[in-house]
Amino acid sequence: MSLREIPLRTLDDAPTTLAELAGDKAVLVVNVASKCGLTPQYTGLVKLQQTYGPRGFTVVGVPCNQFMGQEPGSAEEIQEFCSTTYGVDFPLLEKAEVNGEGRHPLYTELTRAADAAGESGDIQWNFEKFLVDRSGAVVGRFRPRTEPEDPEVTGAIEKLVQA
């Protein structure tokens, strides 16, 4: 099964896949949290969606409560926070575990990808980012402190939306 075909559920509990959510677009998958010091990265993620969305790209947020309980809310609370505080208009999936025995199958596959330093494995913290091309290959992994609008991220997106 390809990465794009792994069964997922949206924040409002509808079944989906990355292929259904993104069509033939490139995807930036990000584990997100509402009560984290990195939460302001939502602003950059929304800008990426606005800038590159019309060119064949989408962000997909995956709420995760595994890091110091920084995403404690219900699906409704998460949706309300994201839309009213940051104007999030990209797809959000159901809350999921990204590490450990309960790791979602999507993250089992994503965490096999290495970052620029050649390191793969567990998610370090909230807002770790994975860039997936149209064929479902992970072509970039960006650690939590890498801002969404960092030239390393935008440059990698540019290569995919021009392809």
Summary of the structure (lengths in Angstrom):
residues: 163
radius of gyration: 14.2
end to end distance: 24.1
largest distance: 39.2
contacts: 517
relative contact order: 0.21
helix: 33%
strand: 18%
